[in-house]
Amino acid sequence: MIRSMTGFGEAEHPVEDGLLRVQIKTVNHRFLNTSVRTPPGFDRVEHEIQHWLRVHLSRGHVSVSISFDRAEEASDDLPRIDLARAGRYAGLLREMRDSLQLHGDVDVASLLRFGDIFQAPEARERPAVDPEAVREVVDRAARSVVSHREAEGERLRADMAQRLAAMTAQLDTVEERAPERLRQERDRLRAQVAELAGSEEVDEDRLAREVAYLAEKWDINEEIVRFRSHIELFTEAFAADEPVGKRLSFVVQEMHREANTIGSKANDARISHAAVSLKEEIERLREQVENVE
């Protein structure tokens, strides 16, 4: 089965003091490259997470984000007011007002000038990390990524199958046209020789040798056979159980080599146009293969 290297998955798992959530995003990369971001207290499982992901993923740049939402109310995160300190500030302000015979009342706005009446929330203890719970939620998120990559892979497979069908059609054109161009060249040579020879007979043996030389020089049968073999290998890879991206990249390179050779031996407009079309389809195929796991 073809898998894309682009995918997304997430999962969450309730634990004793909160909710554990994992998000995984993947994009294409030549190898498996993992980046893990964890909240405080989870650093010790970062290395293990990379090993867990290898069970599910073989290629791609993988970004893992783990978050932990505590069960306590959000208000616990707010600063607290030191009422005793605020009261002392208020008393001092009134004393200063009375001593200096000033006007005005001591209000909240007056006290807000003193930032030390606010106390930072108490530092929380780091959550206890259960590696098995982390692995369970990472595995579920990774399986979700795999499902997404398989769905994307099916779209890639359908597109690549169209490219292969287009290449097969172009090869049919080349195969059909190849003998005809040789016959046309033979007739052209005979006409030229006859024109030059005038009333003398054309040396058919010499002409046959020239045509045989051209036939050997222009022969593209091997290239067509190899190209069709590459298409067959490519199609077989669609049903493979293991990752095939690197294998398909190599096959695409070989296809390009054969298309270049066909173009260089063309000596015919229709075959040249078919070779150009082959290379265009190969380039489109290469772009898709770059995202195959």
PANU-685541 format. One record per residue (C-alpha): residue in three letters; z, y, x. Coordinates in nm, 3 decimals, padded with zeros to 5 digits. Layout:
BEGIN
PT/rest/c3/c2/c1
PT/ALA/Z/Y/X $
...
// end
This chain:
BEGIN
PT/rest/c3/c2/c1
PT/MET/00.000/00.000/00.000 $
PT/ILE/-00.094/00.345/00.128 $
PT/ARG/00.199/00.586/00.159 $
PT/SER/00.182/00.958/00.212 $
PT/MET/00.415/01.119/00.465 $
PT/THR/00.487/01.400/00.218 $
PT/GLY/00.778/01.327/-00.013 $
PT/PHE/01.101/01.444/-00.170 $
PT/GLY/01.407/01.264/-00.299 $
PT/GLU/01.764/01.340/-00.394 $
PT/ALA/02.071/01.154/-00.512 $
PT/GLU/02.436/01.228/-00.580 $
PT/HIS/02.749/01.019/-00.582 $
PT/PRO/03.098/01.105/-00.719 $
PT/VAL/03.380/01.048/-00.472 $
PT/GLU/03.756/01.090/-00.499 $
PT/ASP/03.774/01.466/-00.441 $
PT/GLY/03.426/01.588/-00.534 $
PT/LEU/03.055/01.521/-00.558 $
PT/LEU/02.838/01.409/-00.268 $
PT/ARG/02.474/01.518/-00.287 $
PT/VAL/02.183/01.429/-00.056 $
PT/GLN/01.835/01.585/-00.048 $
PT/ILE/01.554/01.448/00.170 $
PT/LYS/01.220/01.617/00.236 $
PT/THR/00.942/01.466/00.448 $
PT/VAL/00.615/01.600/00.589 $
PT/ASN/00.358/01.449/00.824 $
PT/HIS/00.440/01.390/01.190 $
PT/ARG/00.303/01.149/01.450 $
PT/PHE/00.641/00.978/01.485 $
PT/LEU/00.969/00.955/01.294 $
PT/ASN/01.149/01.282/01.361 $
PT/THR/01.478/01.328/01.174 $
PT/SER/01.678/01.647/01.120 $
PT/VAL/02.018/01.611/00.951 $
PT/ARG/02.233/01.895/00.816 $
PT/THR/02.585/01.805/00.704 $
PT/PRO/02.894/01.997/00.585 $
PT/PRO/03.208/02.015/00.802 $
PT/GLY/03.370/01.677/00.838 $
PT/PHE/03.048/01.475/00.810 $
PT/ASP/02.927/01.520/01.168 $
PT/ARG/03.043/01.176/01.273 $
PT/VAL/02.798/01.003/01.039 $
PT/GLU/02.492/01.209/01.140 $
PT/HIS/02.377/00.955/01.399 $
PT/GLU/02.426/00.667/01.157 $
PT/ILE/02.220/00.849/00.891 $
PT/GLN/01.921/00.846/01.126 $
PT/HIS/01.951/00.467/01.162 $
PT/TRP/01.984/00.421/00.784 $
PT/LEU/01.663/00.618/00.725 $
PT/ARG/01.464/00.395/00.962 $
PT/VAL/01.505/00.113/00.712 $
PT/HIS/01.296/00.311/00.461 $
PT/LEU/01.073/00.542/00.668 $
PT/SER/00.862/00.480/00.977 $
PT/ARG/00.675/00.809/01.032 $
PT/GLY/00.705/01.175/00.939 $
PT/HIS/00.932/01.471/00.993 $
PT/VAL/01.239/01.403/00.779 $
PT/SER/01.483/01.681/00.680 $
PT/VAL/01.813/01.558/00.536 $
PT/SER/02.058/01.796/00.371 $
PT/ILE/02.402/01.673/00.264 $
PT/SER/02.633/01.888/00.053 $
PT/PHE/02.981/01.825/-00.082 $
PT/ASP/03.104/01.997/-00.400 $
PT/ARG/03.481/01.985/-00.446 $
PT/ALA/03.633/01.906/-00.781 $
PT/GLU/03.872/02.206/-00.776 $
PT/GLU/03.800/02.522/-00.969 $
PT/ALA/03.595/02.783/-00.794 $
PT/SER/03.879/03.033/-00.836 $
PT/ASP/04.064/02.854/-00.557 $
PT/ASP/03.818/03.011/-00.319 $
PT/LEU/03.915/03.368/-00.417 $
PT/PRO/04.151/03.579/-00.202 $
PT/ARG/04.510/03.626/-00.321 $
PT/ILE/04.704/03.953/-00.359 $
PT/ASP/05.026/04.004/-00.166 $
PT/LEU/05.218/04.175/-00.446 $
PT/ALA/05.529/04.236/-00.232 $
PT/ARG/05.327/04.420/00.031 $
PT/ALA/05.138/04.615/-00.237 $
PT/GLY/05.471/04.718/-00.394 $
PT/ARG/05.598/04.849/-00.061 $
PT/TYR/05.281/05.051/-00.013 $
PT/ALA/05.320/05.194/-00.362 $
PT/GLY/05.683/05.292/-00.291 $
PT/LEU/05.589/05.461/00.035 $
PT/LEU/05.314/05.657/-00.133 $
PT/ARG/05.551/05.783/-00.403 $
PT/GLU/05.810/05.873/-00.141 $
PT/MET/05.547/06.069/00.054 $
PT/ARG/05.432/06.246/-00.266 $
PT/ASP/05.786/06.349/-00.363 $
PT/SER/05.886/06.458/-00.013 $
PT/LEU/05.580/06.671/00.032 $
PT/GLN/05.580/06.788/-00.331 $
PT/LEU/05.227/06.661/-00.386 $
PT/HIS/05.054/06.606/-00.718 $
PT/GLY/04.900/06.288/-00.854 $
PT/ASP/05.000/05.935/-00.939 $
PT/VAL/04.991/05.622/-00.730 $
PT/ASP/04.728/05.396/-00.888 $
PT/VAL/04.520/05.090/-00.807 $
PT/ALA/04.254/05.300/-00.634 $
PT/SER/04.520/05.427/-00.395 $
PT/LEU/04.633/05.076/-00.307 $
PT/LEU/04.282/04.940/-00.254 $
PT/ARG/04.264/05.145/00.065 $
PT/PHE/04.503/04.895/00.223 $
PT/GLY/04.299/04.584/00.288 $
PT/ASP/04.594/04.379/00.415 $
PT/ILE/04.732/04.341/00.062 $
PT/PHE/04.466/04.069/00.016 $
PT/GLN/04.524/03.724/00.162 $
PT/ALA/04.240/03.487/00.249 $
PT/PRO/04.237/03.162/00.052 $
PT/GLU/04.425/02.881/00.215 $
PT/ALA/04.211/02.679/00.450 $
PT/ARG/04.113/02.353/00.292 $
PT/GLU/04.140/02.022/00.458 $
PT/ARG/03.811/01.863/00.549 $
PT/PRO/03.707/01.595/00.302 $
PT/ALA/03.773/01.235/00.392 $
PT/VAL/03.436/01.079/00.475 $
PT/ASP/03.365/00.728/00.351 $
PT/PRO/03.063/00.606/00.554 $
PT/GLU/02.977/00.345/00.292 $
PT/ALA/02.969/00.608/00.016 $
PT/VAL/02.746/00.828/00.233 $
PT/ARG/02.517/00.537/00.310 $
PT/GLU/02.489/00.446/-00.058 $
PT/VAL/02.374/00.795/-00.159 $
PT/VAL/02.145/00.830/00.145 $
PT/ASP/01.982/00.497/00.059 $
PT/ARG/01.921/00.605/-00.301 $
PT/ALA/01.773/00.938/-00.191 $
PT/ALA/01.554/00.759/00.065 $
PT/ARG/01.427/00.514/-00.199 $
PT/SER/01.340/00.813/-00.416 $
PT/VAL/01.142/00.960/-00.124 $
PT/VAL/00.958/00.630/-00.078 $
PT/SER/00.863/00.626/-00.447 $
PT/HIS/00.732/00.980/-00.419 $
PT/ARG/00.537/00.895/-00.102 $
PT/GLU/00.385/00.591/-00.271 $
PT/ALA/00.269/00.802/-00.565 $
PT/GLU/00.116/01.055/-00.326 $
PT/GLY/-00.030/00.767/-00.128 $
PT/GLU/-00.210/00.635/-00.436 $
PT/ARG/-00.379/00.973/-00.476 $
PT/LEU/-00.477/00.963/-00.109 $
PT/ARG/-00.613/00.609/-00.149 $
PT/ALA/-00.828/00.710/-00.447 $
PT/ASP/-00.974/01.005/-00.255 $
PT/MET/-01.038/00.800/00.058 $
PT/ALA/-01.206/00.527/-00.148 $
PT/GLN/-01.450/00.791/-00.275 $
PT/ARG/-01.521/00.897/00.083 $
PT/LEU/-01.591/00.537/00.184 $
PT/ALA/-01.826/00.489/-00.113 $
PT/ALA/-02.015/00.804/-00.013 $
PT/MET/-02.047/00.675/00.345 $
PT/THR/-02.176/00.339/00.220 $
PT/ALA/-02.444/00.520/00.018 $
PT/GLN/-02.551/00.716/00.326 $
PT/LEU/-02.566/00.397/00.534 $
PT/ASP/-02.787/00.240/00.266 $
PT/THR/-03.023/00.536/00.303 $
PT/VAL/-03.029/00.499/00.682 $
PT/GLU/-03.084/00.123/00.664 $
PT/GLU/-03.368/00.163/00.417 $
PT/ARG/-03.534/00.444/00.608 $
PT/ALA/-03.507/00.300/00.962 $
PT/PRO/-03.802/00.052/00.943 $
PT/GLU/-04.021/00.304/00.761 $
PT/ARG/-03.992/00.567/01.035 $
PT/LEU/-04.110/00.307/01.289 $
PT/ARG/-04.415/00.217/01.078 $
PT/GLN/-04.495/00.586/01.040 $
PT/GLU/-04.467/00.635/01.417 $
PT/ARG/-04.694/00.334/01.478 $
PT/ASP/-04.959/00.476/01.244 $
PT/ARG/-04.930/00.817/01.406 $
PT/LEU/-04.977/00.671/01.753 $
PT/ARG/-05.277/00.463/01.639 $
PT/ALA/-05.441/00.772/01.487 $
PT/GLN/-05.385/00.976/01.803 $
PT/VAL/-05.514/00.702/02.031 $
PT/ALA/-05.819/00.651/01.809 $
PT/GLU/-05.893/01.022/01.815 $
PT/LEU/-05.871/01.031/02.193 $
PT/ALA/-06.065/00.707/02.244 $
PT/GLY/-06.348/00.817/02.022 $
PT/SER/-06.587/00.525/01.969 $
PT/GLU/-06.387/00.287/02.190 $
PT/GLU/-06.159/00.031/02.030 $
PT/VAL/-05.785/00.090/02.024 $
PT/ASP/-05.594/-00.140/02.260 $
PT/GLU/-05.371/-00.308/02.004 $
PT/ASP/-05.167/-00.488/02.270 $
PT/ARG/-05.085/-00.162/02.445 $
PT/LEU/-05.004/-00.001/02.112 $
PT/ALA/-04.779/-00.295/02.017 $
PT/ARG/-04.590/-00.257/02.347 $
PT/GLU/-04.535/00.115/02.283 $
PT/VAL/-04.410/00.046/01.932 $
PT/ALA/-04.178/-00.229/02.062 $
PT/TYR/-04.040/00.015/02.318 $
PT/LEU/-03.972/00.271/02.046 $
PT/ALA/-03.821/00.004/01.823 $
PT/GLU/-03.573/-00.085/02.096 $
PT/LYS/-03.499/00.278/02.179 $
PT/TRP/-03.448/00.381/01.815 $
PT/ASP/-03.269/00.066/01.700 $
PT/ILE/-02.958/00.158/01.501 $
PT/ASN/-02.893/-00.178/01.338 $
PT/GLU/-02.585/-00.246/01.555 $
PT/GLU/-02.439/00.094/01.469 $
PT/ILE/-02.491/00.032/01.097 $
PT/VAL/-02.330/-00.314/01.118 $
PT/ARG/-02.030/-00.177/01.308 $
PT/PHE/-01.995/00.116/01.069 $
PT/ARG/-01.991/-00.119/00.770 $
PT/SER/-01.730/-00.329/00.950 $
PT/HIS/-01.513/-00.018/00.996 $
PT/ILE/-01.541/00.059/00.623 $
PT/GLU/-01.435/-00.299/00.547 $
PT/LEU/-01.134/-00.273/00.779 $
PT/PHE/-01.040/00.059/00.622 $
PT/THR/-01.057/-00.090/00.272 $
PT/GLU/-00.847/-00.392/00.373 $
PT/ALA/-00.576/-00.157/00.501 $
PT/PHE/-00.524/-00.026/00.148 $
PT/ALA/-00.351/-00.354/00.059 $
PT/ALA/-00.140/-00.384/00.376 $
PT/ASP/00.239/-00.401/00.341 $
PT/GLU/00.315/-00.220/00.667 $
PT/PRO/00.239/00.144/00.763 $
PT/VAL/-00.129/00.181/00.852 $
PT/GLY/-00.171/00.550/00.936 $
PT/LYS/-00.215/00.501/01.312 $
PT/ARG/-00.457/00.214/01.259 $
PT/LEU/-00.667/00.420/01.020 $
PT/SER/-00.677/00.708/01.268 $
PT/PHE/-00.831/00.476/01.525 $
PT/VAL/-01.087/00.343/01.273 $
PT/VAL/-01.189/00.700/01.184 $
PT/GLN/-01.252/00.772/01.553 $
PT/GLU/-01.478/00.468/01.575 $
PT/MET/-01.665/00.576/01.261 $
PT/HIS/-01.731/00.914/01.420 $
PT/ARG/-01.864/00.746/01.733 $
PT/GLU/-02.112/00.537/01.532 $
PT/ALA/-02.224/00.838/01.324 $
PT/ASN/-02.294/01.034/01.643 $
PT/THR/-02.505/00.750/01.782 $
PT/ILE/-02.701/00.716/01.458 $
PT/GLY/-02.772/01.089/01.466 $
PT/SER/-02.885/01.081/01.829 $
PT/LYS/-03.128/00.793/01.759 $
PT/ALA/-03.249/00.929/01.427 $
PT/ASN/-03.591/01.079/01.510 $
PT/ASP/-03.629/01.122/01.136 $
PT/ALA/-03.527/01.404/00.903 $
PT/ARG/-03.375/01.184/00.633 $
PT/ILE/-03.173/00.980/00.883 $
PT/SER/-03.057/01.299/01.056 $
PT/HIS/-02.942/01.442/00.722 $
PT/ALA/-02.763/01.116/00.643 $
PT/ALA/-02.587/01.124/00.982 $
PT/VAL/-02.468/01.479/00.916 $
PT/SER/-02.340/01.374/00.573 $
PT/LEU/-02.161/01.079/00.732 $
PT/LYS/-01.981/01.309/00.976 $
PT/GLU/-01.883/01.545/00.695 $
PT/GLU/-01.727/01.256/00.501 $
PT/ILE/-01.556/01.130/00.817 $
PT/GLU/-01.398/01.472/00.872 $
PT/ARG/-01.268/01.476/00.515 $
PT/LEU/-01.137/01.124/00.566 $
PT/ARG/-00.965/01.228/00.891 $
PT/GLU/-00.780/01.508/00.710 $
PT/GLN/-00.644/01.261/00.456 $
PT/VAL/-00.552/00.999/00.717 $
PT/GLU/-00.339/01.255/00.902 $
PT/ASN/-00.093/01.240/00.611 $
PT/VAL/-00.083/00.859/00.581 $
PT/GLU/00.238/00.690/00.698 $
// end
